[in-house]
Amino acid sequence: MFKLFFIGLVGGLLSGLLGVGGGVIFVPLLTYMTNKNFKINTGISSMAIIFVASASGFTYILNGISLTFNIFYLVVGGIIGGYVGSKITAKIQTKSLERIFSILLIIVAIRMFLNTSFQSAFNENPIFYIFIGLVTGILSGLLGIGGGIVRIPLLIIFGGLENIVAQGFSLVATIPTAMTAAVTKLRGSPELIKQGTYIGIFGIIGSIIGANTAFLLSQDILNTTFAIFLLLVSLNLYLKKD
């Protein structure tokens, strides 16, 4: 139980602070600290993300982040993508996907390091938000992540949103995406559902602390912190053994 508490607390803290679902922490920690394989852990992670993203997202809204109707397009794309990603998990070489994904994260991180002010002509285009939801939903289903590590940079770079606003949008969009992935992957596995629930409940504590901390930091610090986080995640994904 202590392992589940530790995984939930750490993942929840980063979820609230950086606006990610926590899966990029949940999956590696589950893999390192349990004897379950990667694909099983992606399902457990998706279950935990439902709780953590809900708590973090609600905290962001309480702190004044206003959502627009574009969140609906993110959610629609995310649900479709989450279902597709979960269905094809067993049919794809996960290691190859992880390495391609890690390279993408490095590119995004460098872009965020070099420029903290973004302007975009896509910020009111519904197709743009559906596309982001679809891509991040597929990644969520495949890798058991909330999708925020891709969704947030895309919303900032191409949507022109401030980091803290993009994080709020991402957290709310993560909830139905994670639900779709969890239901698809864990159906008929009550023990795995229970483990994911425990991690998620423990993660709520960390997520509330992290989310409130995020509003005390400057935009530049958030961008830089997120870029460093992306680099660490990409390195872990690229070097991780099967």
BAKE-241293 format. One record per residue (C-alpha): residue number from 1; residue in one letter; x, y, z. Coordinates in nm, 4 decimals. Example, Ala and Ser with C-alpha at 12.3 -4.5 7.8 and 13.67 -1.06 7.14 Angstrom:
+-----+------+----------+----------+----------+
| seq | type |        x |        y |        z |
+-----+------+----------+----------+----------+
|   1 |    A |   1.2300 |  -0.4500 |   0.7800 |
|   2 |    S |   1.3670 |  -0.1060 |   0.7140 |
+-----+------+----------+----------+----------+
# end
This chain:
+-----+------+----------+----------+----------+
| seq | type |        x |        y |        z |
+-----+------+----------+----------+----------+
|   1 |    M |   0.0000 |   0.0000 |   0.0000 |
|   2 |    F |   0.2907 |   0.2364 |   0.0734 |
|   3 |    K |   0.4113 |   0.1951 |  -0.2856 |
|   4 |    L |   0.0714 |   0.2978 |  -0.4183 |
|   5 |    F |   0.0627 |   0.5944 |  -0.1814 |
|   6 |    F |   0.4097 |   0.7098 |  -0.2925 |
|   7 |    I |   0.3280 |   0.6712 |  -0.6633 |
|   8 |    G |   0.0007 |   0.8594 |  -0.6210 |
|   9 |    L |   0.1492 |   1.1428 |  -0.4171 |
|  10 |    V |   0.4421 |   1.2093 |  -0.6538 |
|  11 |    G |   0.2323 |   1.1783 |  -0.9684 |
|  12 |    G |  -0.0410 |   1.3974 |  -0.8225 |
|  13 |    L |   0.2045 |   1.6694 |  -0.7219 |
|  14 |    L |   0.3456 |   1.6967 |  -1.0745 |
|  15 |    S |  -0.0044 |   1.6757 |  -1.2204 |
|  16 |    G |  -0.1171 |   1.9839 |  -1.0318 |
|  17 |    L |   0.2064 |   2.1780 |  -1.0768 |
|  18 |    L |   0.2532 |   2.1188 |  -1.4502 |
|  19 |    G |  -0.1025 |   2.0478 |  -1.5647 |
|  20 |    V |  -0.0303 |   1.6921 |  -1.6783 |
|  21 |    G |  -0.2395 |   1.3909 |  -1.5879 |
|  22 |    G |   0.0459 |   1.2248 |  -1.4004 |
|  23 |    G |   0.0784 |   0.9197 |  -1.6235 |
|  24 |    V |   0.4361 |   1.0008 |  -1.7201 |
|  25 |    I |   0.5178 |   0.9464 |  -1.3525 |
|  26 |    F |   0.2637 |   0.6747 |  -1.2715 |
|  27 |    V |   0.3678 |   0.4384 |  -1.5517 |
|  28 |    P |   0.7475 |   0.4471 |  -1.4898 |
|  29 |    L |   0.7045 |   0.4182 |  -1.1106 |
|  30 |    L |   0.4594 |   0.1290 |  -1.1475 |
|  31 |    T |   0.7028 |  -0.0415 |  -1.3835 |
|  32 |    Y |   0.9988 |   0.0066 |  -1.1506 |
|  33 |    M |   0.8209 |  -0.0657 |  -0.8210 |
|  34 |    T |   0.5886 |  -0.3525 |  -0.9181 |
|  35 |    N |   0.6254 |  -0.6723 |  -1.1152 |
|  36 |    K |   0.3613 |  -0.5822 |  -1.3722 |
|  37 |    N |   0.4456 |  -0.5204 |  -1.7368 |
|  38 |    F |   0.4287 |  -0.1861 |  -1.9150 |
|  39 |    K |   0.0961 |  -0.2374 |  -2.0929 |
|  40 |    I |  -0.0870 |  -0.3413 |  -1.7753 |
|  41 |    N |   0.0559 |  -0.0374 |  -1.5990 |
|  42 |    T |  -0.0806 |   0.1941 |  -1.8682 |
|  43 |    G |  -0.4319 |   0.0800 |  -1.7783 |
|  44 |    I |  -0.3749 |   0.1284 |  -1.4034 |
|  45 |    S |  -0.2305 |   0.4724 |  -1.4767 |
|  46 |    S |  -0.5328 |   0.5755 |  -1.6831 |
|  47 |    M |  -0.7600 |   0.4853 |  -1.3911 |
|  48 |    A |  -0.5517 |   0.6905 |  -1.1475 |
|  49 |    I |  -0.5434 |   0.9884 |  -1.3841 |
|  50 |    I |  -0.9235 |   1.0222 |  -1.3663 |
|  51 |    F |  -0.9012 |   1.1140 |  -0.9971 |
|  52 |    V |  -0.5852 |   1.3226 |  -1.0147 |
|  53 |    A |  -0.6852 |   1.5266 |  -1.3213 |
|  54 |    S |  -1.0300 |   1.5906 |  -1.1713 |
|  55 |    A |  -0.8829 |   1.7279 |  -0.8483 |
|  56 |    S |  -0.6186 |   1.9362 |  -1.0284 |
|  57 |    G |  -0.8639 |   2.0692 |  -1.2870 |
|  58 |    F |  -1.1161 |   2.1703 |  -1.0221 |
|  59 |    T |  -0.8407 |   2.3523 |  -0.8306 |
|  60 |    Y |  -0.7417 |   2.5443 |  -1.1448 |
|  61 |    I |  -1.1034 |   2.6510 |  -1.2003 |
|  62 |    L |  -1.1327 |   2.7644 |  -0.8369 |
|  63 |    N |  -0.8201 |   2.9752 |  -0.8920 |
|  64 |    G |  -0.9878 |   3.1641 |  -1.1767 |
|  65 |    I |  -0.9104 |   2.9725 |  -1.4968 |
|  66 |    S |  -1.2089 |   3.0233 |  -1.7308 |
|  67 |    L |  -1.2892 |   2.7564 |  -1.9886 |
|  68 |    T |  -1.4198 |   2.8364 |  -2.3363 |
|  69 |    F |  -1.6285 |   2.6199 |  -2.5677 |
|  70 |    N |  -1.3043 |   2.5023 |  -2.7304 |
|  71 |    I |  -1.2694 |   2.2594 |  -2.4405 |
|  72 |    F |  -1.5599 |   2.0664 |  -2.5950 |
|  73 |    Y |  -1.3595 |   2.0083 |  -2.9149 |
|  74 |    L |  -1.0583 |   1.8936 |  -2.7129 |
|  75 |    V |  -1.2777 |   1.6469 |  -2.5252 |
|  76 |    V |  -1.4435 |   1.5062 |  -2.8398 |
|  77 |    G |  -1.1086 |   1.4487 |  -3.0069 |
|  78 |    G |  -0.9648 |   1.3048 |  -2.6861 |
|  79 |    I |  -1.2436 |   1.0495 |  -2.6379 |
|  80 |    I |  -1.2100 |   0.9233 |  -2.9949 |
|  81 |    G |  -0.8316 |   0.9142 |  -2.9716 |
|  82 |    G |  -0.8350 |   0.7439 |  -2.6304 |
|  83 |    Y |  -1.0555 |   0.4646 |  -2.7632 |
|  84 |    V |  -0.8434 |   0.4140 |  -3.0746 |
|  85 |    G |  -0.5164 |   0.4190 |  -2.8795 |
|  86 |    S |  -0.6435 |   0.1674 |  -2.6226 |
|  87 |    K |  -0.7678 |  -0.0695 |  -2.8925 |
|  88 |    I |  -0.4405 |  -0.0774 |  -3.0874 |
|  89 |    T |  -0.2118 |  -0.1089 |  -2.7818 |
|  90 |    A |  -0.1788 |  -0.4849 |  -2.8248 |
|  91 |    K |  -0.1074 |  -0.4534 |  -3.1979 |
|  92 |    I |   0.1844 |  -0.2094 |  -3.1949 |
|  93 |    Q |   0.5486 |  -0.2181 |  -3.0903 |
|  94 |    T |   0.5361 |   0.0092 |  -2.7899 |
|  95 |    K |   0.9127 |   0.0593 |  -2.7732 |
|  96 |    S |   0.9304 |   0.2123 |  -3.1208 |
|  97 |    L |   0.6427 |   0.4451 |  -3.0371 |
|  98 |    E |   0.8092 |   0.5492 |  -2.7115 |
|  99 |    R |   1.1311 |   0.6471 |  -2.8883 |
| 100 |    I |   0.9532 |   0.8483 |  -3.1572 |
| 101 |    F |   0.7488 |   1.0132 |  -2.8848 |
| 102 |    S |   1.0637 |   1.0961 |  -2.6849 |
| 103 |    I |   1.2214 |   1.2698 |  -2.9840 |
| 104 |    L |   0.9047 |   1.4754 |  -3.0309 |
| 105 |    L |   0.9202 |   1.5820 |  -2.6651 |
| 106 |    I |   1.2812 |   1.6966 |  -2.7040 |
| 107 |    I |   1.1874 |   1.9164 |  -3.0009 |
| 108 |    V |   0.8951 |   2.0686 |  -2.8108 |
| 109 |    A |   1.1096 |   2.1263 |  -2.5007 |
| 110 |    I |   1.3756 |   2.3112 |  -2.7014 |
| 111 |    R |   1.1078 |   2.5298 |  -2.8601 |
| 112 |    M |   0.9725 |   2.6208 |  -2.5150 |
| 113 |    F |   1.3230 |   2.6945 |  -2.3862 |
| 114 |    L |   1.3959 |   2.9327 |  -2.6728 |
| 115 |    N |   1.0704 |   3.1262 |  -2.6703 |
| 116 |    T |   0.8254 |   3.1947 |  -2.3873 |
| 117 |    S |   0.5937 |   3.4185 |  -2.5920 |
| 118 |    F |   0.3751 |   3.2522 |  -2.8536 |
| 119 |    Q |   0.1314 |   3.3895 |  -3.1086 |
| 120 |    S |  -0.0948 |   3.1756 |  -3.3248 |
| 121 |    A |  -0.3646 |   3.2050 |  -3.5877 |
| 122 |    F |  -0.5227 |   2.8741 |  -3.4832 |
| 123 |    N |  -0.6494 |   2.9680 |  -3.1395 |
| 124 |    E |  -1.0164 |   2.9882 |  -3.2464 |
| 125 |    N |  -1.0168 |   2.7043 |  -3.5000 |
| 126 |    P |  -1.2328 |   2.4088 |  -3.3824 |
| 127 |    I |  -1.0528 |   2.1656 |  -3.6144 |
| 128 |    F |  -0.7253 |   2.2542 |  -3.4444 |
| 129 |    Y |  -0.8648 |   2.1615 |  -3.1020 |
| 130 |    I |  -1.0204 |   1.8379 |  -3.2306 |
| 131 |    F |  -0.6846 |   1.7445 |  -3.3857 |
| 132 |    I |  -0.4990 |   1.8093 |  -3.0594 |
| 133 |    G |  -0.7561 |   1.6028 |  -2.8700 |
| 134 |    L |  -0.7301 |   1.3171 |  -3.1205 |
| 135 |    V |  -0.3486 |   1.3009 |  -3.1148 |
| 136 |    T |  -0.3187 |   1.3267 |  -2.7374 |
| 137 |    G |  -0.6053 |   1.0819 |  -2.6891 |
| 138 |    I |  -0.4261 |   0.8190 |  -2.8980 |
| 139 |    L |  -0.1081 |   0.8713 |  -2.6949 |
| 140 |    S |  -0.3136 |   0.8476 |  -2.3765 |
| 141 |    G |  -0.4604 |   0.5149 |  -2.4815 |
| 142 |    L |  -0.1269 |   0.3740 |  -2.5969 |
| 143 |    L |   0.1008 |   0.4895 |  -2.3154 |
| 144 |    G |  -0.1352 |   0.5370 |  -2.0201 |
| 145 |    I |  -0.0619 |   0.9087 |  -1.9946 |
| 146 |    G |  -0.3109 |   1.1920 |  -1.9640 |
| 147 |    G |  -0.1755 |   1.3538 |  -2.2806 |
| 148 |    G |  -0.0876 |   1.6842 |  -2.1181 |
| 149 |    I |   0.2828 |   1.6612 |  -2.2013 |
| 150 |    V |   0.1858 |   1.7006 |  -2.5675 |
| 151 |    R |  -0.1448 |   1.8859 |  -2.5312 |
| 152 |    I |  -0.0037 |   2.1742 |  -2.3260 |
| 153 |    P |   0.2880 |   2.2626 |  -2.5595 |
| 154 |    L |   0.0544 |   2.2452 |  -2.8612 |
| 155 |    L |  -0.1980 |   2.4743 |  -2.6944 |
| 156 |    I |   0.0804 |   2.7188 |  -2.6074 |
| 157 |    I |   0.2769 |   2.7123 |  -2.9326 |
| 158 |    F |  -0.0100 |   2.6821 |  -3.1830 |
| 159 |    G |  -0.3067 |   2.7976 |  -2.9748 |
| 160 |    G |  -0.1391 |   3.1056 |  -2.8294 |
| 161 |    L |  -0.2568 |   3.0285 |  -2.4753 |
| 162 |    E |  -0.0635 |   3.1226 |  -2.1625 |
| 163 |    N |   0.0954 |   2.8277 |  -1.9871 |
| 164 |    I |  -0.1319 |   2.8371 |  -1.6817 |
| 165 |    V |  -0.4442 |   2.8574 |  -1.9025 |
| 166 |    A |  -0.3224 |   2.5732 |  -2.1260 |
| 167 |    Q |  -0.2632 |   2.3627 |  -1.8143 |
| 168 |    G |  -0.6187 |   2.4220 |  -1.6949 |
| 169 |    F |  -0.7629 |   2.3329 |  -2.0361 |
| 170 |    S |  -0.5486 |   2.0223 |  -2.0538 |
| 171 |    L |  -0.6444 |   1.8911 |  -1.7117 |
| 172 |    V |  -1.0175 |   1.9173 |  -1.7798 |
| 173 |    A |  -0.9780 |   1.7544 |  -2.1234 |
| 174 |    T |  -0.7732 |   1.4753 |  -1.9657 |
| 175 |    I |  -1.0618 |   1.3460 |  -1.7530 |
| 176 |    P |  -1.2870 |   1.1965 |  -2.0261 |
| 177 |    T |  -0.9825 |   1.0843 |  -2.2261 |
| 178 |    A |  -0.8495 |   0.8876 |  -1.9281 |
| 179 |    M |  -1.1966 |   0.7456 |  -1.8579 |
| 180 |    T |  -1.2183 |   0.6130 |  -2.2122 |
| 181 |    A |  -0.8729 |   0.4540 |  -2.1935 |
| 182 |    A |  -0.9344 |   0.3039 |  -1.8469 |
| 183 |    V |  -1.2724 |   0.1523 |  -1.9348 |
| 184 |    T |  -1.1331 |   0.0030 |  -2.2563 |
| 185 |    K |  -0.8205 |  -0.1425 |  -2.0932 |
| 186 |    L |  -0.9423 |  -0.2495 |  -1.7478 |
| 187 |    R |  -1.2850 |  -0.3906 |  -1.8249 |
| 188 |    G |  -1.3157 |  -0.7202 |  -1.6364 |
| 189 |    S |  -1.0075 |  -0.6567 |  -1.4177 |
| 190 |    P |  -1.1402 |  -0.5513 |  -1.0736 |
| 191 |    E |  -0.8011 |  -0.5865 |  -0.9001 |
| 192 |    L |  -0.6311 |  -0.3502 |  -1.1467 |
| 193 |    I |  -0.9222 |  -0.1059 |  -1.1185 |
| 194 |    K |  -0.8794 |  -0.1094 |  -0.7394 |
| 195 |    Q |  -0.5055 |  -0.0387 |  -0.7640 |
| 196 |    G |  -0.5620 |   0.2486 |  -1.0053 |
| 197 |    T |  -0.8294 |   0.3882 |  -0.7730 |
| 198 |    Y |  -0.5952 |   0.3768 |  -0.4724 |
| 199 |    I |  -0.3213 |   0.5591 |  -0.6638 |
| 200 |    G |  -0.5722 |   0.8163 |  -0.7843 |
| 201 |    I |  -0.7139 |   0.8828 |  -0.4372 |
| 202 |    F |  -0.3654 |   0.9215 |  -0.2905 |
| 203 |    G |  -0.2744 |   1.1428 |  -0.5854 |
| 204 |    I |  -0.5510 |   1.3907 |  -0.5041 |
| 205 |    I |  -0.3474 |   1.5137 |  -0.2056 |
| 206 |    G |  -0.0438 |   1.5923 |  -0.4192 |
| 207 |    S |  -0.2494 |   1.7355 |  -0.7051 |
| 208 |    I |  -0.4185 |   1.9976 |  -0.4863 |
| 209 |    I |  -0.0823 |   2.1061 |  -0.3432 |
| 210 |    G |   0.0774 |   2.1205 |  -0.6885 |
| 211 |    A |  -0.2102 |   2.3063 |  -0.8533 |
| 212 |    N |  -0.2154 |   2.5808 |  -0.5896 |
| 213 |    T |   0.1634 |   2.6128 |  -0.6123 |
| 214 |    A |   0.1413 |   2.6665 |  -0.9891 |
| 215 |    F |  -0.0504 |   2.9924 |  -0.9374 |
| 216 |    L |   0.2331 |   3.1284 |  -0.7227 |
| 217 |    L |   0.4945 |   3.0900 |  -0.9996 |
| 218 |    S |   0.5690 |   3.3241 |  -1.2915 |
| 219 |    Q |   0.4993 |   3.2359 |  -1.6554 |
| 220 |    D |   0.8710 |   3.2056 |  -1.7354 |
| 221 |    I |   0.9295 |   2.9690 |  -1.4442 |
| 222 |    L |   0.6357 |   2.7507 |  -1.5501 |
| 223 |    N |   0.7582 |   2.7353 |  -1.9112 |
| 224 |    T |   1.1144 |   2.6541 |  -1.8084 |
| 225 |    T |   1.0042 |   2.3963 |  -1.5516 |
| 226 |    F |   0.7784 |   2.2275 |  -1.8038 |
| 227 |    A |   1.0554 |   2.2220 |  -2.0669 |
| 228 |    I |   1.2960 |   2.0590 |  -1.8202 |
| 229 |    F |   1.0256 |   1.8095 |  -1.7281 |
| 230 |    L |   0.9746 |   1.7217 |  -2.0957 |
| 231 |    L |   1.3479 |   1.6600 |  -2.1395 |
| 232 |    L |   1.3574 |   1.4271 |  -1.8373 |
| 233 |    V |   1.0514 |   1.2362 |  -1.9579 |
| 234 |    S |   1.1907 |   1.2028 |  -2.3109 |
| 235 |    L |   1.5222 |   1.0727 |  -2.1777 |
| 236 |    N |   1.3431 |   0.8180 |  -1.9594 |
| 237 |    L |   1.1261 |   0.6963 |  -2.2487 |
| 238 |    Y |   1.4183 |   0.6695 |  -2.4897 |
| 239 |    L |   1.6535 |   0.4816 |  -2.2547 |
| 240 |    K |   1.3995 |   0.2671 |  -2.0687 |
| 241 |    K |   1.4471 |  -0.1060 |  -2.1212 |
| 242 |    D |   1.1595 |  -0.3282 |  -2.2250 |
+-----+------+----------+----------+----------+
# end
